[in-house]
Amino acid sequence: MVAPALASALDRLRRLLPGAWAGLLLCIAAIAAPAAFAMLDRPNAGRVVGWIFQREAWTSLVLAVVLLLIERPRARSAAQGGRGSVLSADMLLLLATVFCTVAGHFALLPLMDAARTGQGPLTFGQLHFISVGFFLAKLLCIVALAWRAVAPAGVNLSRPASS
């Protein structure tokens, strides 16, 4: 059994981290990347943005693992109480963010590097478009997770309200 003070702290983290994570992703997408391309020549801006997205990918993985470690006991408890599945909606959203991070950054980065040299079946632009799609999907998952995390106690977001 988790001590009440620790449980309270973990619950606060569960509610705080998704919003902070969504803010980080929005700042990168709306401020940092456009600013780099507005202020620097294209090759240097690409290197700066690449550096930023490398840190973002690792940060996203760390945050996802922390939130999965917090959510897993909650989902298990709800499943044992007959109120849901071990694979809760929050767990699925977190697993989707991990997938989007791994596929959108770590899997596509070597392909994008090869495409810059003219190798591979897809162009750099096509791979960049796919990467942006994964980033947007991750952002939407995190925003949904943040929305769910701040729902009032007792509100079940998994089922539609009956009329």
TIMIDREN-361386 format. One record per residue: residue in three letters; x, y, z of N, C-alpha, C, O, CB in turn; residue number from 1. Coordinates in steps of 0.001 Angstrom, whole numbers, plus 500000, padded with zeros to 6 digits. Atoms other than C-alpha are relative to their C-alpha. Glycine has a CB too. Example, Ala and Ser with C-alpha at 12.3 -4.5 7.8 and 13.67 -1.06 7.14 Angstrom:
REM residues 2
> residu  n.c1  n.c2  n.c3  ca.c1  ca.c2  ca.c3  c.c1  c.c2  c.c3  o.c1  o.c2  o.c3  cb.c1  cb.c2  cb.c3  num
> Ala  500890  498810  500000  512300  495500  507800  500900  501200  500000  501936  501181  500665  499008  500027  501246  1
> Ser  499180  498810  499940  513670  498940  507140  499230  501090  500730  499739  502198  500899  500414  500462  498585  2
***
This chain:
REM residues 163
> residu  n.c1  n.c2  n.c3  ca.c1  ca.c2  ca.c3  c.c1  c.c2  c.c3  o.c1  o.c2  o.c3  cb.c1  cb.c2  cb.c3  num
> Met  500852  498817  500000  500000  500000  500000  500892  501238  500000  501912  501276  500688  499034  500002  501229  1
> Val  499234  498774  500107  501280  503449  499139  499556  500956  501106  498363  501094  501377  499826  500647  498598  2
> Ala  500304  499032  498949  501492  506021  501924  499136  501119  499429  499316  501505  498274  501302  500574  500617  3
> Pro  500899  498953  500513  498785  508720  501639  500739  501225  499451  500314  501794  498445  499058  500442  501097  4
> Ala  499253  498827  500486  501355  511527  501237  500618  499708  498639  500604  500564  497755  501103  500407  501010  5
> Leu  499412  500374  501284  503104  509655  498418  498915  499870  498936  499107  500301  497799  500786  498681  500127  6
> Ala  501105  500143  500949  499785  508796  496762  499510  501374  499548  499202  501571  498373  498841  499195  500630  7
> Ser  500426  498641  500341  498797  512470  496895  501008  500663  499067  500622  501316  498097  499819  500845  501275  8
> Ala  498954  499418  500848  502133  513551  495403  499976  499386  498601  500123  500102  497610  501385  499797  500641  9
> Leu  500067  500663  501300  501858  510961  492617  498772  500447  499213  498837  500612  497995  499984  498483  500178  10
> Asp  501199  499528  500674  498308  512077  491857  500203  501422  499461  499754  501748  498362  498799  499957  500959  11
> Arg  499708  498644  500483  499474  515681  491610  500903  499963  498771  500688  500712  497817  500659  500835  501110  12
> Leu  499128  500155  501172  502261  514617  489230  499203  499514  498801  499405  499988  497683  501149  499021  500301  13
> Arg  500840  500543  501071  499718  512642  487190  499153  501098  499370  498861  501043  498176  499095  498878  500539  14
> Arg  500825  498905  500510  497655  515821  486829  500851  501122  499397  500410  501801  498469  499124  500557  501118  15
> Leu  499145  498893  500441  500561  518246  486299  500804  499681  498736  500865  500500  497819  500949  500378  501109  16
> Leu  499064  500317  501082  502909  516439  483902  499391  500050  498591  500035  500582  497686  500569  498639  500232  17
> Pro  500520  499916  501384  500581  516049  480886  499818  501432  499506  500091  501719  498341  498672  499276  499907  18
> Gly  500166  498604  500417  499781  519770  480835  501331  500666  499709  501465  501398  498729  499260  500786  501068  19
> Ala  498667  499441  500222  503437  520739  481179  500609  499422  498721  501253  500139  497955  500921  499716  501212  20
> Trp  499489  500672  501200  504350  518198  478477  499343  500581  498750  500025  500848  497760  499749  498472  500079  21
> Ala  500698  499395  501141  501689  519579  476124  500538  501408  499742  500720  501799  498589  498468  500046  500254  22
> Gly  499436  498660  500156  503045  523087  476773  501371  499969  499347  501682  500803  498495  500093  500688  501345  23
> Leu  498675  500158  500607  506557  521936  475914  499876  499737  498507  500559  500371  497703  500776  498854  500678  24
> Leu  500161  500338  501413  505402  520400  472635  499472  501193  499198  499923  501447  498081  499054  498804  499848  25
> Leu  500535  498826  500691  503386  523491  471717  501053  501093  499833  501117  501737  498785  498801  500553  500761  26
> Cys  498933  498990  500100  506326  525804  472468  501016  499635  498928  501479  500497  498182  500709  500163  501346  27
> Ile  499053  500429  501028  508627  523751  470297  499405  500208  498613  500052  500757  497722  500389  498523  500199  28
> Ala  500633  499936  501322  506148  523572  467417  499651  501420  499579  499783  501768  498405  498751  499155  499989  29
> Ala  500502  498679  500364  504853  527135  467575  501023  501118  500152  500884  502172  499532  498807  500319  500825  30
> Ile  499057  498916  499734  507853  529115  468817  501430  499636  499592  502034  500320  498765  499963  500367  501476  31
> Ala  498572  500303  500173  511246  527383  468808  500366  499661  498554  501292  500248  497993  500393  498845  500901  32
> Ala  499654  500399  501374  511238  525706  465390  499796  501145  499001  500690  501408  498196  499157  498788  499576  33
> Pro  500143  498874  500942  509743  528667  463477  501028  501107  500237  501504  501721  499282  498601  500586  500104  34
> Ala  499020  498950  499709  512093  531083  465259  501367  499642  499437  502069  500503  498906  500101  500236  501510  35
> Ala  498702  500416  500532  515135  529047  464278  500062  500229  498491  501064  500727  497976  500268  498518  500325  36
> Phe  500001  499820  501452  514128  529095  460611  499851  501464  499602  500257  501845  498505  498884  499184  499375  37
> Ala  500133  498577  500299  513271  532807  460782  501312  500747  500225  501566  501756  499567  498899  500616  500854  38
> Met  498806  499258  499603  516608  533816  462320  501305  499455  499407  502288  500189  499308  500103  500000  501490  39
> Leu  498762  500633  500455  519169  531387  460886  499871  499562  498550  498769  499417  498022  500354  498797  500890  40
> Asp  500045  500566  501340  520147  530176  457462  499500  498557  500114  499605  497935  501171  501407  500065  499304  41
> Arg  500683  501303  499996  518427  526916  456491  500839  498856  500591  500318  498123  501431  499603  499642  498591  42
> Pro  499233  501115  499423  521304  524463  457266  500188  500133  501518  500048  499148  502244  501365  499911  499325  43
> Asn  499818  499816  498552  521986  525977  460712  498682  499872  500744  498635  499303  501835  500628  501365  500291  44
> Ala  501314  500137  499367  518288  526234  461510  499620  498531  500092  499080  498093  501108  498923  500787  499214  45
> Gly  500280  501437  499976  517902  522570  460588  500768  499288  501096  500232  498401  501760  500333  499379  498662  46
> Arg  499201  500616  498928  520730  521629  462949  499453  500371  501373  499371  499521  502259  501473  500431  499891  47
> Val  500545  499555  498709  519263  523714  465796  498688  499278  500295  498489  498768  501398  499780  501537  500004  48
> Val  501292  500657  499807  515771  522294  465301  500200  498495  500212  499505  497888  501027  499070  500258  498786  49
> Gly  499691  501411  499775  517207  518786  465025  500466  499746  501430  500071  498762  502055  501066  499532  499018  50
> Trp  499516  500107  498619  518999  519321  468347  498829  500115  500974  498745  499358  501941  501062  501095  500299  51
> Ile  501168  499816  499126  515756  520569  469937  499114  498756  499976  498672  498288  501025  499186  501245  499568  52
> Phe  500877  501164  500092  513732  517627  468627  500646  498742  500568  499938  497851  501037  499604  499764  498559  53
> Gln  499318  501128  499357  516371  515149  469807  499737  500030  501499  499414  499002  502095  501526  500037  499717  54
> Arg  500255  499858  498548  515989  516500  473370  498526  499779  500310  498183  499176  501326  500439  501401  500502  55
> Glu  501436  500193  499792  512210  516576  473009  499643  498527  499973  498835  498077  500785  499195  500753  498939  56
> Ala  500315  501427  500103  512118  512918  471970  500399  499265  501281  499623  498467  501805  500714  499375  498783  57
> Trp  499567  500659  498766  514149  511791  474985  499167  500461  501191  498831  499660  502062  501485  500274  500261  58
> Thr  500853  499479  498929  512129  514059  477287  498627  499339  499946  498070  498981  500983  499863  501538  499893  59
> Ser  501305  500649  500150  508907  512587  475888  500038  498559  500490  499102  498102  501144  499550  500042  498539  60
> Leu  499894  501384  499523  510117  509050  476546  500078  499941  501520  499441  499090  502140  501226  499318  499390  61
> Val  499875  499981  498539  511090  509898  480126  498653  500334  500641  498233  499668  501587  501076  501024  500443  62
> Leu  501296  499616  499437  507772  511643  480819  498973  498881  499829  498173  498630  500731  499489  501290  499337  63
> Ala  500935  501105  500230  505828  508752  479277  500253  498867  500993  499306  498296  501535  500125  499479  498552  64
> Val  499682  501072  499056  507656  506221  481454  499558  500388  501409  498967  499571  502116  501514  499686  499978  65
> Val  500421  499537  498668  507070  508301  484610  498483  499902  500129  497972  499396  501128  500470  501462  500255  66
> Leu  501459  500048  499941  503380  508637  483795  499462  498573  499918  498455  498258  500553  499410  500833  498880  67
> Leu  500406  501409  500034  503089  504939  482909  500197  499346  501362  499361  498551  501794  500794  499235  498928  68
> Leu  499759  500561  498668  504626  504051  486282  498963  500484  501015  498625  499765  501955  501404  500367  500479  69
> Ile  501042  499472  499114  502048  506275  487989  498639  499395  499633  497854  499051  500517  499945  501552  499917  70
> Glu  501310  500452  500466  499102  505092  485875  499793  498499  500166  498667  498060  500401  499820  500372  498553  71
> Arg  500133  501467  499944  499803  501342  485981  499303  499519  501271  498353  498742  501170  501373  499351  499904  72
> Pro  500710  500453  498787  498824  500833  489659  498547  500495  500049  497670  499790  500547  500746  500482  501252  73
> Arg  501372  499476  500029  495748  503051  489167  499125  499131  499101  498002  498790  499471  499982  501470  499508  74
> Ala  500760  500825  500936  494622  500999  486156  499780  498598  500572  498695  498030  500442  500726  499917  498644  75
> Arg  500117  501327  499400  495313  497722  487956  498946  500006  501109  498136  499083  501208  501365  499536  500558  76
> Ser  500969  499875  498916  493304  498894  490979  498578  500128  499451  497649  499511  499973  500340  501212  500881  77
> Ala  501325  499840  500604  490392  499979  488779  499524  498685  499393  498342  498354  499490  500023  501103  498926  78
> Ala  500366  501277  500616  490451  496636  486934  499600  498992  501074  498648  498235  500885  501169  499447  499153  79
> Gln  500337  500925  498918  490423  494686  490201  498682  500380  500654  497964  499514  501156  501112  499972  501046  80
> Gly  501259  499532  499428  487526  496806  491423  498840  499892  499029  497724  500298  499354  500141  501424  500454  81
> Gly  501062  500158  500980  485548  495996  488280  499597  501292  499311  498519  501365  498722  498814  499407  500652  82
> Arg  500338  498699  500584  485651  499607  487070  500749  500270  498702  500755  501408  498234  500295  501105  500991  83
> Gly  499273  499754  501236  487743  499142  483954  500985  498897  499695  500962  497826  500301  500718  501317  500071  84
> Ser  498998  500951  500464  490591  497374  482239  501378  500440  500463  501600  501605  500792  499962  499865  498465  85
> Val  498609  499655  499691  494276  497207  483029  500545  500944  498937  501415  501770  499216  500880  498724  500094  86
> Leu  499624  499074  501063  494685  498953  479687  498983  501139  499983  498103  501196  499124  500068  499277  498607  87
> Ser  500912  498863  499905  492897  502124  480724  500217  500944  498825  501203  500835  498097  500195  500748  501336  88
> Ala  499869  499004  501074  492312  504987  478303  501278  500804  500180  501957  501118  499203  498777  500944  499974  89
> Asp  498768  499245  499756  495157  506883  479978  501229  499185  499627  502184  499719  499061  500083  500426  501467  90
> Met  498867  500861  500379  497497  503902  479544  500131  499942  498480  501238  500019  497947  499823  498567  500578  91
> Leu  499944  500064  501462  496552  503646  475864  500506  501311  499403  501274  501295  498441  498618  499667  499430  92
> Leu  499495  498711  500483  497142  507380  475344  501513  500098  500212  502232  500578  499336  499281  501167  500719  93
> Leu  498554  499954  499733  500579  507078  476969  500766  499067  499076  501828  499428  498570  500287  499633  501458  94
> Leu  499335  500930  500923  501482  504021  474900  500005  500560  498581  500963  500354  497836  499305  498620  500024  95
> Ala  500034  499361  501326  500399  505921  471780  501076  501075  499897  501685  501231  498838  498608  500615  499724  96
> Thr  498953  498973  500055  502771  508771  472705  501374  499361  499847  502236  499884  499141  499964  500880  501264  97
> Val  498716  500707  500141  505625  506297  473075  500164  499539  498554  501230  499707  497962  500083  498778  500981  98
> Phe  499932  500446  501393  504805  504810  469672  500305  501174  499068  501180  501074  498208  498679  499324  499587  99
> Cys  499789  498830  500868  504600  508266  468044  501416  500548  500133  502006  500984  499144  498986  501100  500333  100
> Thr  498635  499504  499789  507932  509293  469602  501018  499089  499330  501912  499554  498622  500308  500114  501502  101
> Val  499029  500948  500565  509776  506139  468594  499906  499980  498470  500922  500034  497777  499763  498575  500571  102
> Ala  500158  500049  501459  508306  505991  465093  500319  501337  499353  500997  501393  498327  498582  499581  499636  103
> Gly  499861  498680  500614  508273  509723  464433  501378  500596  500100  501751  501432  499277  499044  500930  500609  104
> His  498654  499433  499879  511765  510476  465644  501068  498939  499761  501847  499038  498812  500191  500633  501383  105
> Phe  498894  500954  500050  513974  507458  466208  499978  499116  498761  501041  498773  498243  499977  499136  501224  106
> Ala  500057  500844  501197  512719  505349  463279  500182  500816  498724  500814  500357  497772  498672  499248  499947  107
> Leu  499928  499196  501228  512417  508182  460756  501306  500766  499842  501690  501087  498717  498860  500970  499967  108
> Leu  498778  499199  500087  515635  510051  461602  501054  499373  499081  501599  500083  498236  500584  500192  501386  109
> Pro  499016  500584  500938  517985  507550  459870  499506  500037  498549  500295  500230  497625  500313  498545  500399  110
> Leu  500544  499938  501352  515646  507464  456875  500104  501412  499435  500377  501592  498248  498544  499534  499989  111
> Met  499887  498603  500448  515644  511275  456717  501449  500337  499658  501708  501033  498676  499471  500966  501086  112
> Asp  498582  499774  500302  519446  511355  456869  500373  499370  498661  501106  499964  497871  500893  499428  501122  113
> Ala  499720  500664  501276  519587  508848  454001  499331  500754  498845  499909  500874  497764  499512  498530  500036  114
> Ala  500722  499281  501060  516998  510819  452012  500729  501284  499616  500671  501701  498460  498563  500325  500451  115
> Arg  499228  498785  500324  519181  513949  452256  501097  499705  498981  501472  500573  498192  500621  500598  501277  116
> Thr  498946  500377  500945  521840  512055  450313  499440  499329  498748  500193  498837  497907  500996  499071  500675  117
> Gly  500624  500567  501192  519311  510802  447753  499749  498518  500074  499416  497904  499060  500836  500278  498827  118
> Gln  500227  501439  499859  518980  507283  449137  498616  499751  500574  498046  500617  501238  501079  499356  500898  119
> Gly  501280  500397  499438  515783  505466  450019  498846  500287  499060  498966  501069  498117  499774  500698  501308  120
> Pro  501159  499871  500896  512345  505231  448460  499226  501303  500164  498498  501700  499253  499068  498855  500225  121
> Leu  500746  498769  499748  510966  508435  450012  500943  501194  500039  502122  501061  500369  499214  499898  501317  122
> Thr  499200  498781  499950  512175  512011  449761  500052  500526  501431  499287  500095  502294  499425  501076  499046  123
> Phe  499908  499374  498685  513226  514091  452740  498680  500691  500353  498223  500606  501492  501166  501011  500038  124
> Gly  501257  499302  499760  510041  516158  452371  498877  499053  500393  498087  499360  501285  499600  500777  498772  125
> Gln  501027  500982  499655  507818  513082  452449  500215  499456  501416  499267  499318  502190  500000  498845  498981  126
> Leu  499692  500506  498656  509584  511731  455531  499763  501072  501053  499301  500773  502154  501453  499508  500073  127
> His  500244  498901  499074  509414  515141  457181  498503  500142  500257  498088  500367  501394  500583  501319  499448  128
> Phe  501450  499932  499868  505658  515222  456529  499488  498895  500925  498632  499147  501773  499332  499894  498623  129
> Ile  500390  501120  499135  505270  511784  458161  500410  500281  501439  499651  500021  502373  500636  498678  499508  130
> Ser  499504  499666  498669  507382  512930  461103  499119  501052  500675  498813  500941  501862  501442  500500  499916  131
> Val  500895  498964  499465  505205  516020  461566  498661  499374  500394  498078  499753  501410  499783  501139  498956  132
> Gly  501247  500695  499668  502137  513763  461514  500094  499258  501321  499171  499306  502134  499632  499027  498898  133
> Phe  499799  500694  498724  503557  511636  464329  500083  501002  501155  499546  500754  502235  501281  499138  499949  134
> Phe  499890  498976  498956  504415  514781  466299  498614  500548  500356  498293  500707  501534  500933  501152  499539  135
> Leu  501355  499490  499751  500863  516124  465898  499131  498960  500697  498349  499302  501584  499342  500428  498684  136
> Ala  500759  501068  499337  499365  512758  466868  500409  499895  501468  499562  499715  502343  500220  498643  499282  137
> Lys  499519  500032  498616  501561  512735  469986  499444  501179  500773  498995  501021  501908  501539  500010  500048  138
> Leu  500529  498811  499343  500500  516280  470817  498519  499822  500338  498093  500170  501439  500198  501235  499110  139
> Leu  501426  500225  499743  496820  515349  470492  499786  498991  501126  498892  499168  501954  499303  499514  498726  140
> Cys  500104  500979  498907  497311  512313  472747  500316  500645  501345  499640  500376  502338  500950  498812  499751  141
> Ile  499618  499342  498750  499025  514458  475378  498941  501001  500432  498636  501101  501620  501352  500700  499847  142
> Val  501073  499058  499660  496331  517140  475209  498793  499231  500542  498176  499664  501516  499592  500850  498756  143
> Ala  501105  500818  499498  493675  514424  475639  500313  499481  501404  499441  499463  502273  499720  498819  499043  144
> Leu  499593  500486  498675  495634  513002  478584  499926  501120  501028  499469  500901  502150  501427  499418  499953  145
> Ala  500069  498855  499085  495936  516463  480159  498545  500335  500314  498211  500635  501460  500717  501233  499394  146
> Trp  501423  499719  499811  492197  517030  479657  499395  498989  500974  498648  499352  501883  499248  499964  498643  147
> Arg  500523  501057  499129  491404  513697  481295  500546  500134  501422  499841  499844  502388  500351  498617  499429  148
> Ala  499362  499922  498676  493828  514343  484168  499356  501051  500891  499377  500923  502115  501482  500304  499850  149
> Val  500586  498933  499186  492030  517491  485278  498486  499874  500127  497833  500780  500644  500348  501349  499410  150
> Ala  501443  500215  499856  488507  516038  485083  499653  499953  501490  500423  499421  502291  499552  498679  499279  151
> Pro  500412  500051  498595  486607  516488  488347  499897  498555  500493  499580  497651  499720  498653  500719  500189  152
> Ala  500061  501341  499411  486709  513498  490698  498606  499427  499797  497603  500121  499962  500364  500034  501512  153
> Gly  501279  500673  500180  483990  510986  489957  499446  500075  498586  498460  499404  498283  499012  500572  500935  154
> Val  500463  499907  501379  483576  511949  486295  500649  498884  499202  501874  498765  499176  500327  501393  499382  155
> Asn  499491  501099  500801  483921  508920  484047  500078  500462  498549  499050  500630  497893  499102  498733  500143  156
> Leu  499818  499521  501373  485385  510064  480727  500021  498860  498994  500113  499098  497790  501283  500800  499890  157
> Ser  499925  501143  500909  485397  506540  479295  498671  499698  499351  498636  499139  498255  500488  498782  500732  158
> Arg  501320  500300  500539  481643  506296  478759  499227  501295  499809  499365  502229  500599  499228  499033  500929  159
> Pro  500821  498810  500187  479223  508838  477317  498953  500101  501111  498480  499095  501640  499318  499976  498616  160
> Ala  501012  499784  498966  476822  510390  479794  498641  499564  499478  498323  499777  498307  499964  501484  500441  161
> Ser  501346  500418  500412  473315  508927  479723  499058  501191  500113  499237  502072  500954  499486  498804  500870  162
> Ser  500905  498858  499989  470460  511265  478977  498784  499789  500848  497937  500677  500944  499576  500323  498627  163
***
